[in-house]
Amino acid sequence: RAALRQLEGGLGSALEAQLDELTRVAAQIEAGLDFPDEDLPTTETRELRRQLDGVIDRLTGLRDSFALGTRLTRGARIAIVGPPNAGKSSLLNRLVNEDRALVDHTPGTTRDVVEAQGEVGGIPTTFWDTAGMRSRADRLERRGIEKTIAAAAQADLVLAVIDGTAGGDQLTSGLHPLLRNLGDRQTPLVIAVNKRDLPTWRPCSLSDLPHPSAATVPVSALDGTGIEQLGQQLHHALVDDVDDTSVILTTQRQHSAVVSCLENATRAADLLTSNGDLELVAADLRFAMEALAVLWGKKPVDGVIETLFSSFCIGK
């Protein structure tokens, strides 16, 4: 759907609309700078700032869509983390429908990162099964935990697996530092409370976890209870409520152009509000327009001149 929208010109239309809006604002500022003796209408700074804020808001949404666009094109990466013997490897096997990881009752079976391919709601996904996190670990386990931390840092989403039959500190043993870091980086987190099939399983409160928006799903990797709901939650976290009709950035070139435009437009808006030099505002707007215009091979200054002479009675 994203590819079809691009083929139909959806992204081009969205970006060109922002370029046109920037061009109109730039023309109004240039008119006052270049033709101070002409009888030009004065536009309040507040109105110009309002127009720029609208462009900035829309460009921010486009910039943020690149994370989803990247996941759609190269696939998502989900790191499965948790204490030893919580059932991470069993859950991986359940999610990819094959015996990809070794499973044993002995804690610490997984020492290295095990990679498996699957999909989540149509998004191709690479799952990383990682070593168990615990504070007391031997030298080899510590090396495995270092790889777990590295995998979580690179992941688009972290799936934390905990043992619903454990109690107290065992629920999230060794996870707090990792989850605190994820919260700071705003990495999506989903928590699977495993072993739902066992009679000793209990719902647990994880309100003290150092992550602001973790979703919790009761599951059983053994019999498949809750796996469908877990998949839905993973998909929801990956797409982050993006509307199916949204325009999405899918290439690094598009993303770089939007980021550059956004930075310069924001600087121009801030200067405008602080009564900064209008020549600097005009320069930042030119840089902003050039960043977007490169996607079409246009010269933004031509658009400013055309808008300026069509909107104002200059030289007549």
C-alpha positions in Angstrom: 0.0 0.0 0.0 2.9 2.4 0.8 4.5 1.6 -2.5 1.3 2.2 -4.4 0.7 5.5 -2.7 4.2 6.6 -3.8 3.6 5.3 -7.3 0.4 7.4 -7.4 2.4 10.5 -6.3 1.2 10.7 -2.8 4.5 11.5 -1.3 5.4 13.9 -4.0 2.2 15.8 -3.5 2.7 15.9 0.2 6.2 17.3 0.0 5.4 19.7 -2.8 2.6 21.2 -0.8 5.1 22.0 2.0 7.5 23.4 -0.5 4.7 25.7 -1.9 3.8 26.9 1.6 7.5 27.7 2.4 7.7 29.5 -0.9 4.8 31.7 -0.1 6.2 32.6 3.3 9.7 33.2 1.8 8.2 35.5 -0.9 6.4 37.6 1.7 9.7 38.1 3.7 11.8 38.7 0.5 9.3 41.3 -0.7 9.9 43.4 2.4 13.7 43.0 2.2 14.3 43.5 -1.5 11.7 46.2 -2.2 11.4 48.3 0.9 10.2 51.4 -1.1 7.3 49.6 -2.8 3.8 49.8 -1.4 3.6 46.2 -0.1 1.0 44.8 2.2 2.4 44.0 5.6 1.9 40.5 7.0 2.0 40.1 10.8 4.9 38.0 12.2 2.3 35.9 14.1 0.6 34.9 10.8 4.0 33.9 9.2 4.9 31.9 12.3 1.5 30.2 12.2 2.1 29.2 8.5 5.6 27.9 9.3 4.4 26.0 12.4 1.9 24.2 10.1 4.7 23.2 7.7 6.9 22.1 10.7 4.1 19.9 12.1 3.5 18.1 8.8 7.2 17.7 8.1 7.7 16.2 11.6 5.1 13.6 10.9 6.8 12.7 7.6 10.2 12.5 9.3 8.9 10.2 12.0 7.2 7.9 9.4 10.7 6.9 8.2 11.1 4.5 11.1 8.0 2.6 9.8 9.1 2.9 6.2 12.5 1.4 7.1 10.8 -1.5 8.9 8.5 -2.1 5.9 11.5 -2.2 3.4 14.2 -4.0 5.4 12.0 -5.6 8.0 11.6 -5.2 11.7 14.1 -6.3 14.3 12.8 -7.7 17.6 15.1 -8.6 20.5 13.7 -11.1 22.9 15.2 -10.5 26.4 14.4 -11.6 29.9 15.7 -13.6 33.0 17.1 -17.1 32.5 14.6 -19.9 32.1 11.7 -17.5 31.5 10.9 -19.3 28.2 12.5 -16.9 25.7 13.7 -19.7 23.3 10.4 -21.5 23.5 8.6 -18.3 22.7 10.9 -17.7 19.7 10.2 -21.1 18.4 6.5 -20.5 18.8 6.6 -17.1 17.0 8.5 -18.5 14.0 6.7 -21.9 14.0 9.9 -23.9 14.0 12.4 -25.3 16.5 15.0 -22.6 15.8 16.5 -22.4 19.4 17.5 -25.0 21.8 15.2 -25.4 24.8 16.2 -26.9 28.1 15.1 -26.5 31.8 18.7 -25.6 32.7 19.0 -21.8 33.1 21.5 -20.1 30.8 21.1 -22.5 27.8 21.3 -19.5 25.4 24.7 -17.9 25.5 24.8 -16.3 22.1 22.2 -14.4 20.0 20.1 -16.8 18.0 18.5 -15.2 14.9 15.3 -16.4 13.2 13.0 -15.0 10.5 9.3 -14.5 10.8 6.6 -11.9 10.3 4.4 -9.7 12.5 1.2 -8.6 10.9 2.7 -8.7 7.5 5.9 -7.0 8.4 8.9 -9.2 7.8 10.7 -9.6 11.1 14.0 -10.8 12.4 13.8 -12.2 15.9 16.8 -12.2 18.2 16.8 -14.7 21.1 19.3 -13.5 23.6 21.1 -14.7 26.8 19.2 -14.5 30.0 19.7 -11.3 32.1 20.7 -11.8 35.8 22.9 -10.0 38.2 24.9 -13.1 39.2 26.5 -14.6 36.1 29.8 -16.4 35.3 32.2 -15.0 32.7 30.6 -16.7 29.7 27.2 -15.6 30.7 28.4 -12.0 31.2 29.6 -12.1 27.6 26.2 -13.3 26.5 24.5 -10.5 28.5 26.7 -7.9 26.8 25.4 -9.2 23.4 21.9 -9.1 24.8 22.3 -5.4 25.6 23.8 -4.7 22.2 20.9 -6.5 20.4 18.3 -4.5 22.4 20.1 -1.3 21.5 19.8 -2.1 17.8 16.2 -3.5 17.9 13.1 -1.7 16.6 11.2 -3.3 19.5 12.1 -5.3 22.6 10.0 -8.3 23.7 10.7 -9.0 27.4 9.7 -12.4 28.6 9.2 -13.1 32.3 8.1 -16.2 34.2 4.6 -15.7 35.5 5.1 -18.5 38.0 8.1 -16.7 39.6 7.6 -14.2 42.4 9.1 -11.0 43.8 12.4 -9.8 42.3 12.6 -13.0 40.2 10.0 -11.6 37.8 12.3 -9.0 36.3 15.7 -10.2 37.6 18.5 -8.2 35.9 16.1 -6.4 33.6 15.9 -3.0 35.3 19.0 -1.4 33.9 18.2 -2.6 30.4 14.6 -1.4 30.5 15.6 1.9 32.0 17.9 2.5 29.0 15.1 1.5 26.6 12.7 4.0 28.2 15.3 6.7 27.7 15.7 5.8 24.0 11.9 5.5 23.6 12.3 2.0 22.2 8.9 0.2 22.1 8.6 -2.5 24.8 6.1 -5.4 25.0 6.2 -7.8 28.0 5.1 -11.4 27.6 4.2 -13.0 31.0 5.0 -16.6 30.1 3.9 -20.0 31.4 0.2 -19.2 31.5 -0.5 -22.9 31.2 0.9 -23.7 34.7 -1.4 -23.6 37.8 1.1 -21.5 39.7 0.9 -18.7 37.1 -0.3 -15.5 38.6 -1.1 -12.0 37.1 1.6 -9.7 38.2 1.9 -5.9 38.6 4.8 -4.4 36.7 4.0 -0.8 37.4 7.5 -0.3 38.9 9.3 -1.1 35.7 11.5 1.8 34.4 9.7 2.1 31.0 6.8 4.5 30.5 4.6 2.6 28.0 5.2 -1.1 28.2 2.3 -3.4 27.2 1.8 -6.7 29.0 0.4 -9.9 27.5 -0.1 -13.3 29.3 1.1 -16.1 27.1 2.1 -19.8 27.1 4.9 -20.6 24.8 4.1 -24.3 25.4 0.5 -24.5 24.3 0.2 -21.2 22.3 -2.2 -19.4 24.7 -2.1 -15.7 24.1 0.3 -15.9 21.1 -2.2 -14.3 18.7 -2.8 -11.4 21.1 1.0 -11.1 21.5 1.4 -10.8 17.7 -1.3 -8.1 17.6 0.4 -6.2 20.3 3.8 -6.5 18.6 2.3 -5.2 15.3 0.6 -2.3 17.1 3.9 -1.3 18.7 5.8 -1.6 15.4 3.4 0.5 13.3 2.8 3.0 16.2 -0.8 3.8 15.2 0.2 5.0 11.7 -2.9 5.5 9.6 -3.1 3.1 6.6 -3.6 6.1 4.4 -0.6 7.9 5.7 2.3 8.9 3.4 5.5 7.2 4.5 9.1 7.9 3.8 10.9 4.8 2.6 14.4 6.0 1.4 17.3 7.6 3.2 17.4 10.3 0.5 13.8 11.4 1.3 14.4 11.3 5.0 17.6 13.4 4.8 15.8 16.0 2.6 12.9 16.2 5.1 15.2 16.4 8.1 17.3 19.2 6.6 14.2 21.1 5.6 12.7 20.7 9.0 15.8 21.9 10.8 16.1 25.1 8.7 12.3 25.8 8.8 12.4 25.5 12.6 15.4 27.8 12.9 13.6 30.4 10.6 10.4 30.2 12.8 12.4 30.7 16.0 14.2 33.7 14.6 10.9 35.1 13.4 9.4 34.8 16.9 12.4 36.4 18.6 12.5 39.3 16.2 15.7 38.2 14.6 17.3 39.5 11.5 14.8 38.9 8.6 17.7 38.4 6.3 18.7 35.4 8.4 15.1 34.2 8.4 15.1 34.4 4.6 18.4 32.5 4.3 17.1 29.7 6.5 13.9 29.5 4.4 16.0 29.2 1.2 18.0 26.4 2.8 14.8 24.7 3.8 13.3 25.0 0.3 16.5 23.8 -1.3 16.5 20.6 0.8 13.1 19.6 -0.5 13.5 21.0 -4.1 16.5 18.6 -4.6 14.0 15.7 -4.8 12.6 17.2 -8.0 15.7 18.9 -9.3 13.9 22.3 -8.9 15.5 25.7 -8.2 13.5 27.1 -5.2 14.6 30.7 -5.9 12.6 30.6 -9.2 9.5 29.8 -7.2 10.1 32.6 -4.8 10.5 35.1 -7.6 7.5 33.9 -9.4 5.3 34.0 -6.3 6.7 37.4 -5.3 5.8 39.0 -8.7 2.5 37.3 -8.9 1.4 38.3 -5.4 2.6 41.9 -5.2 2.5 44.9 -7.5 6.2 45.2 -7.8 7.8 47.3 -10.5 4.4 48.5 -11.9 
